[in-house]
Amino acid sequence: LASSLMAEVVEVNRARIRLEGLNAYAVIAALIMNSALRIFTTTCVPGARVDSSLERAISILVLLASTVSILAGSYTTVVFTLVG
Protein backbone atom coordinates (compact mmCIF):
# COMPACT_ATOMS: atom_id res chain seq x y z
CA LEU A 1 0.00 0.00 0.00
CA ALA A 2 2.77 2.44 0.89
CA SER A 3 4.78 1.66 -2.25
CA SER A 4 1.76 2.16 -4.52
CA LEU A 5 0.98 5.47 -2.80
CA MET A 6 4.60 6.57 -3.28
CA ALA A 7 4.47 5.58 -6.96
CA GLU A 8 1.32 7.69 -7.44
CA VAL A 9 2.99 10.69 -5.79
CA VAL A 10 6.00 10.33 -8.08
CA GLU A 11 3.74 10.12 -11.15
CA VAL A 12 1.86 13.25 -10.10
CA ASN A 13 5.13 15.10 -9.60
CA ARG A 14 6.37 14.02 -13.03
CA ALA A 15 3.14 15.17 -14.66
CA ARG A 16 3.33 18.53 -12.85
CA ILE A 17 6.91 19.08 -13.98
CA ARG A 18 6.01 18.24 -17.58
CA LEU A 19 3.05 20.62 -17.54
CA GLU A 20 5.15 23.42 -16.06
CA GLY A 21 7.57 23.02 -18.96
CA LEU A 22 4.81 23.90 -21.42
CA ASN A 23 4.65 27.50 -20.17
CA ALA A 24 7.83 28.30 -22.06
CA TYR A 25 6.17 27.18 -25.30
CA ALA A 26 3.22 29.46 -24.63
CA VAL A 27 5.54 32.45 -24.18
CA ILE A 28 7.48 31.64 -27.36
CA ALA A 29 4.25 31.19 -29.32
CA ALA A 30 2.98 34.56 -28.07
CA LEU A 31 6.22 36.28 -29.13
CA ILE A 32 6.16 34.70 -32.59
CA MET A 33 2.50 35.62 -32.96
CA ASN A 34 3.30 39.23 -32.05
CA SER A 35 6.08 39.49 -34.62
CA ALA A 36 3.89 37.87 -37.30
CA LEU A 37 1.11 40.32 -36.49
CA ARG A 38 3.50 43.24 -36.89
CA ILE A 39 4.69 41.89 -40.25
CA PHE A 40 1.07 41.38 -41.30
CA THR A 41 0.08 44.95 -40.45
CA THR A 42 3.08 46.54 -42.19
CA THR A 43 2.92 44.53 -45.41
CA CYS A 44 0.80 46.19 -48.04
CA VAL A 45 -0.63 44.37 -51.01
CA PRO A 46 0.38 46.11 -54.24
CA GLY A 47 -2.45 47.66 -56.20
CA ALA A 48 -3.48 46.98 -59.77
CA ARG A 49 -0.84 49.41 -61.07
CA VAL A 50 2.04 47.10 -60.14
CA ASP A 51 3.63 45.61 -63.23
CA SER A 52 5.55 42.85 -61.51
CA SER A 53 3.50 39.76 -60.84
CA LEU A 54 6.44 38.43 -58.80
CA GLU A 55 6.15 41.32 -56.34
CA ARG A 56 2.43 40.71 -56.00
CA ALA A 57 2.97 36.97 -55.46
CA ILE A 58 5.60 37.57 -52.80
CA SER A 59 3.39 40.06 -50.95
CA ILE A 60 0.47 37.65 -50.95
CA LEU A 61 2.75 34.81 -49.82
CA VAL A 62 4.02 36.93 -46.90
CA LEU A 63 0.46 37.78 -45.90
CA LEU A 64 -0.62 34.13 -46.05
CA ALA A 65 2.39 32.97 -44.03
CA SER A 66 1.75 35.70 -41.46
CA THR A 67 -1.91 34.73 -41.21
CA VAL A 68 -1.08 31.07 -40.63
CA SER A 69 1.55 32.05 -38.05
CA ILE A 70 -0.89 34.32 -36.19
CA LEU A 71 -3.60 31.65 -36.09
CA ALA A 72 -1.18 28.90 -35.03
CA GLY A 73 0.38 31.16 -32.40
CA SER A 74 -3.03 32.06 -30.98
CA TYR A 75 -4.07 28.43 -30.80
CA THR A 76 -0.77 27.33 -29.26
CA THR A 77 -0.80 30.10 -26.68
CA VAL A 78 -4.34 29.31 -25.55
CA VAL A 79 -3.82 25.53 -25.44
CA PHE A 80 -0.51 25.63 -23.56
CA THR A 81 -1.81 28.24 -21.14
CA LEU A 82 -4.88 26.15 -20.33
CA VAL A 83 -2.85 22.95 -19.97
CA GLY A 84 -0.18 24.55 -17.78
C-alpha positions in Angstrom: 0.0 0.0 0.0 2.8 2.4 0.9 4.8 1.7 -2.2 1.8 2.2 -4.5 1.0 5.5 -2.8 4.6 6.6 -3.3 4.5 5.6 -7.0 1.3 7.7 -7.4 3.0 10.7 -5.8 6.0 10.3 -8.1 3.7 10.1 -11.1 1.9 13.3 -10.1 5.1 15.1 -9.6 6.4 14.0 -13.0 3.1 15.2 -14.7 3.3 18.5 -12.9 6.9 19.1 -14.0 6.0 18.2 -17.6 3.1 20.6 -17.5 5.1 23.4 -16.1 7.6 23.0 -19.0 4.8 23.9 -21.4 4.6 27.5 -20.2 7.8 28.3 -22.1 6.2 27.2 -25.3 3.2 29.5 -24.6 5.5 32.5 -24.2 7.5 31.6 -27.4 4.2 31.2 -29.3 3.0 34.6 -28.1 6.2 36.3 -29.1 6.2 34.7 -32.6 2.5 35.6 -33.0 3.3 39.2 -32.0 6.1 39.5 -34.6 3.9 37.9 -37.3 1.1 40.3 -36.5 3.5 43.2 -36.9 4.7 41.9 -40.3 1.1 41.4 -41.3 0.1 44.9 -40.5 3.1 46.5 -42.2 2.9 44.5 -45.4 0.8 46.2 -48.0 -0.6 44.4 -51.0 0.4 46.1 -54.2 -2.4 47.7 -56.2 -3.5 47.0 -59.8 -0.8 49.4 -61.1 2.0 47.1 -60.1 3.6 45.6 -63.2 5.5 42.8 -61.5 3.5 39.8 -60.8 6.4 38.4 -58.8 6.2 41.3 -56.3 2.4 40.7 -56.0 3.0 37.0 -55.5 5.6 37.6 -52.8 3.4 40.1 -50.9 0.5 37.6 -51.0 2.8 34.8 -49.8 4.0 36.9 -46.9 0.5 37.8 -45.9 -0.6 34.1 -46.1 2.4 33.0 -44.0 1.8 35.7 -41.5 -1.9 34.7 -41.2 -1.1 31.1 -40.6 1.5 32.1 -38.0 -0.9 34.3 -36.2 -3.6 31.6 -36.1 -1.2 28.9 -35.0 0.4 31.2 -32.4 -3.0 32.1 -31.0 -4.1 28.4 -30.8 -0.8 27.3 -29.3 -0.8 30.1 -26.7 -4.3 29.3 -25.6 -3.8 25.5 -25.4 -0.5 25.6 -23.6 -1.8 28.2 -21.1 -4.9 26.2 -20.3 -2.8 23.0 -20.0 -0.2 24.6 -17.8 
